[in-house]
Amino acid sequence: MDPHAVKKAVVVGAGVMGHSIAQVFAQTGIEVNLVDLNQDLLDRAEHLVRNNLETLAEFGRVASEDIPAITARVHPTTDLGAACQGVDFAIEAVAELDDVKRRVFGQLEAACPQGTVLASNTSSLEVFNLLSEVKRRDRVVVAHWFAPPHIVPLVEVCPGPETDPAVVEFTAGLMTRAGKKVVVMRQFVQSFIVNRIQGLIAMGVWEMIDNGWATAEEIDLAVKSSLGIRLPIVGVVQTMDFTGLDLIKDIRGDESPPTILDLVAKGHLGAKTSKGIYDYGGRTETEILKKRDRRYLKVLELLEAIDAFEPI
Ligand SMILES: NC(=O)c1ccc[n+]([C@@H]2O[C@H](COP(=O)([O-])OP(=O)(O)OC[C@H]3O[C@@H](n4cnc5c(N)ncnc54)[C@H](O)[C@@H]3O)[C@@H](O)[C@H]2O)c1
């Protein structure tokens, strides 16, 4: 299974995600059949793809003269059976409903060649429990993209209990070939990495809004002008190395995560000891902070320049 040998793919569902996933494959030079239930939805998808490509061209991410060839590689159709003929990779981006996913996987199983990898873009469903119609479950995998797929780099790849490791490697390779940043999960966990974190954030947000503790605008301003500057540079894990793991232990007390307790016991407190969750290779605290702060200031400059603290 060579991701570079993939010539033809099918994307089922041409909505918010599907049209843009198909576009990314087309930009990669892959012929892609894009399936939806009626012609109006497909016409809308074609229109959106053209519009997306024009926006990318404004930013030099696509050459304007390449747009006709890219759009010509997207083949919209309502005929799922025909769309699966000869495809190397299939991905469904249909509604997040058990019955719909189960039916589509059955149709993909029936229509795709034996060796085709069948991927799901599910955000949170246990798709591996919806494969009653699929015999070769070893070829089913999650490839979870982020909206809008033609801009956001990440794809989370996640195997089910029966997925062949070669299928995982192939899928990760294909996503990389399509220019994506790939994170491969060790096993299926509900919502994968990002939506798991986002779900916890959303719970906190609705608690604040519903209790009237802060307005939507205040919460967004607070987050954009704090986490918004730090997140792109130190993520949600490395940031703790800058807080200080000893402080986190003091704050969390008995509820401290075992990893934090272990690191603190070893004297690995974060940037200040040149080792914490990350290893800073013996660099001094000032060196580490200077590197971090230069990046923070670049982000701040950009956010100010584009008025990012104002709502869209
Ligand atoms: N919207 C997001 O931000 C986002 C992000 C990541 C993952 N996802 C996941 O992607 C999937 C699709 O989400 P979406 O937001 O694009 O939904 P959407 O409603 O915009 O699009 C789904 C499309 O699938 C089509 N469809 C439904 N049943 C079909 C069938 N049997 N055959 C062919 N087409 C069919 C619908 O007509 C619709 O156009 C879901 O599993 C969702 O959880 C969504």
The ligand as a Gaussian input file, in Angstrom:
#p B3LYP/6-31G(d) Opt

LIG

0 1
 N      -18.718000      20.404000      10.350000
 C      -17.546000      20.264000      10.965000
 O      -16.928000      21.226000      11.436000
 C      -16.922000      18.886000      11.070000
 C      -15.569000      18.786000      11.440000
 C      -14.965000      17.519000      11.488000
 C      -15.726000      16.385000      11.212000
 N      -17.048000      16.524000      10.878000
 C      -17.785000      15.298000      10.569000
 O      -17.933000      15.193000       9.152000
 C      -19.152000      14.539000       8.829000
 C      -19.959000      15.441000       7.922000
 O      -20.197000      16.667000       8.587000
 P      -20.618000      17.967000       7.773000
 O      -20.553000      19.095000       8.735000
 O      -19.862000      18.042000       6.490000
 O      -22.158000      17.625000       7.451000
 P      -23.107000      18.254000       6.339000
 O      -24.501000      18.053000       6.819000
 O      -22.665000      19.624000       5.963000
 O      -22.838000      17.320000       5.078000
 C      -23.222000      15.969000       5.030000
 C      -23.604000      15.660000       3.589000
 O      -23.788000      14.254000       3.453000
 C      -24.842000      14.060000       2.560000
 N      -25.364000      12.706000       2.727000
 C      -26.113000      12.222000       3.736000
 N      -26.361000      10.910000       3.528000
 C      -25.753000      10.566000       2.377000
 C      -25.655000       9.366000       1.635000
 N      -26.252000       8.240000       2.038000
 N      -24.948000       9.384000       0.482000
 C      -24.353000      10.516000       0.060000
 N      -24.420000      11.683000       0.711000
 C      -25.111000      11.706000       1.866000
 C      -25.855000      15.139000       2.921000
 O      -26.775000      15.369000       1.863000
 C      -24.920000      16.327000       3.164000
 O      -24.703000      17.103000       2.003000
 C      -19.809000      14.216000      10.165000
 O      -19.476000      12.911000      10.534000
 C      -19.198000      15.231000      11.121000
 O      -19.201000      14.787000      12.457000
 C      -17.647000      17.725000      10.785000

